[in-house]
């Protein structure tokens, strides 16, 4: 009798896991396909999530962007501004129920996003790259629910910017 109950519980557990995995895959597909430019990075700049729209906008493969540093995509001055805002958000006192803090007091910040242009004639030479800067606005929150705080940001292109 107990072996029978154990098998039933195991089947129920497996069914629940399959349903949960299907739901997570669906949510991942939604996140990856949203038209907004979304990046998630930690205090070191390592990106753990990049929406497909970001990789299309920057003309870079998604797999090459994930786990790379967000700092590589910003001008030096913009890196300093974003790092400072991240540290300021970490210092904000939160109540026990809050798991996020807005960056820059919930306002957008203008930053220079670097677009890397590869010269097709020099594909073998990694150092032969041209970069151009686009002014974009960055708005986000620092999220504290995981092991390490992460910054979740949306990027908006400033029309007519350089």
C-alpha positions in Angstrom: 0.0 0.0 0.0 2.7 2.5 0.9 4.7 1.7 -2.3 1.5 2.5 -4.3 1.1 5.8 -2.5 4.7 6.6 -3.0 4.4 6.0 -6.8 1.3 8.2 -6.9 3.0 11.0 -5.1 6.0 10.7 -7.5 3.7 10.9 -10.5 2.0 13.9 -9.1 5.3 15.5 -8.4 6.6 14.9 -11.9 3.4 16.3 -13.4 3.7 19.4 -11.2 7.4 19.8 -12.3 6.5 19.5 -16.0 3.7 22.1 -15.6 6.1 24.4 -13.8 8.8 24.0 -16.4 6.3 24.6 -19.2 5.2 27.8 -17.5 8.8 29.0 -17.0 9.6 28.3 -20.7 6.6 30.3 -21.7 7.6 33.2 -19.5 11.2 33.0 -20.8 9.9 33.2 -24.4 7.7 36.2 -23.5 10.7 38.0 -21.9 13.0 37.2 -24.8 10.5 38.5 -27.4 9.2 41.7 -25.8 9.9 44.7 -28.1 11.4 46.8 -25.2 15.2 46.8 -24.9 15.8 45.1 -21.5 19.1 44.2 -19.8 19.8 42.7 -16.4 23.2 43.0 -14.9 24.9 42.7 -11.5 27.3 45.1 -9.8 30.2 43.9 -11.8 28.3 44.6 -15.0 27.9 40.9 -16.0 24.6 40.6 -17.9 22.4 37.7 -17.0 19.6 38.6 -19.3 19.4 40.5 -22.6 16.2 40.7 -24.6 16.3 39.8 -28.2 15.4 43.4 -29.1 18.7 44.5 -27.5 20.8 42.1 -29.6 18.9 43.2 -32.8 19.3 46.9 -31.9 23.1 46.5 -31.3 23.5 44.0 -34.1 25.2 41.5 -31.8 24.3 37.8 -31.2 22.4 37.2 -28.0 24.7 34.4 -26.9 27.7 36.8 -27.3 26.0 39.4 -25.1 24.8 37.2 -22.2 27.5 36.8 -19.6 29.5 39.7 -21.2 29.9 43.0 -19.3 27.3 45.7 -19.8 30.2 48.1 -19.1 31.7 47.2 -22.5 28.6 48.7 -24.2 28.8 52.0 -22.4 31.2 55.0 -22.6 33.6 55.4 -19.7 31.6 58.4 -18.3 28.3 56.4 -18.6 29.9 53.4 -16.8 30.8 55.7 -13.9 27.2 57.2 -13.8 25.5 53.8 -13.8 27.9 52.2 -11.3 27.3 55.2 -9.0 23.5 54.9 -9.3 23.7 51.2 -8.6 25.8 51.8 -5.4 23.4 54.5 -4.4 20.4 52.1 -4.8 22.2 49.5 -2.7 22.6 52.0 0.1 18.9 52.9 0.2 17.3 51.6 3.3 14.4 49.3 2.5 11.7 47.8 4.6 11.6 44.0 4.9 8.9 43.6 2.3 10.6 45.6 -0.4 12.8 43.6 -2.8 13.7 46.4 -5.2 14.8 50.0 -5.3 14.5 52.4 -8.3 17.6 53.7 -9.8 18.0 57.5 -10.0 14.9 58.0 -7.9 12.8 56.4 -10.6 13.9 58.9 -13.3 15.6 58.1 -16.6 19.3 58.7 -17.1 20.9 59.6 -20.4 23.9 57.4 -21.2 26.1 56.7 -24.2 25.6 53.3 -25.6 28.5 52.0 -27.8 27.6 50.2 -30.9 30.4 47.9 -32.1 30.9 47.8 -35.9 32.9 44.9 -37.3 34.8 45.4 -40.5 33.9 42.4 -42.7 37.3 42.5 -44.4 39.1 42.1 -41.0 36.8 39.5 -39.3 39.9 37.5 -38.1 41.3 40.5 -36.2 39.3 41.1 -33.1 40.9 44.5 -32.5 39.7 46.0 -35.8 36.4 47.4 -34.6 34.9 50.8 -34.9 32.5 52.1 -32.3 29.9 54.7 -32.4 27.9 56.1 -29.5 24.2 56.5 -29.3 22.5 58.6 -26.7 19.9 56.4 -24.9 17.9 56.7 -21.8 18.3 54.0 -19.1 15.6 53.5 -16.5 15.6 50.7 -14.0 15.5 49.1 -10.6 18.0 47.2 -8.4 16.3 43.9 -7.5 17.3 42.2 -4.3 15.4 38.9 -4.4 18.3 36.6 -5.6 21.7 35.8 -4.1 23.2 39.0 -5.5 21.5 42.3 -6.3 20.8 42.8 -10.0 19.9 45.9 -12.0 16.9 45.5 -14.4 16.9 48.3 -16.9 15.0 49.3 -20.0 16.8 51.2 -22.7 15.1 53.8 -24.9 16.8 55.2 -28.0 16.8 59.0 -28.0 15.5 59.9 -31.5 17.7 62.3 -33.3 20.6 61.7 -30.9 24.1 61.0 -32.1 
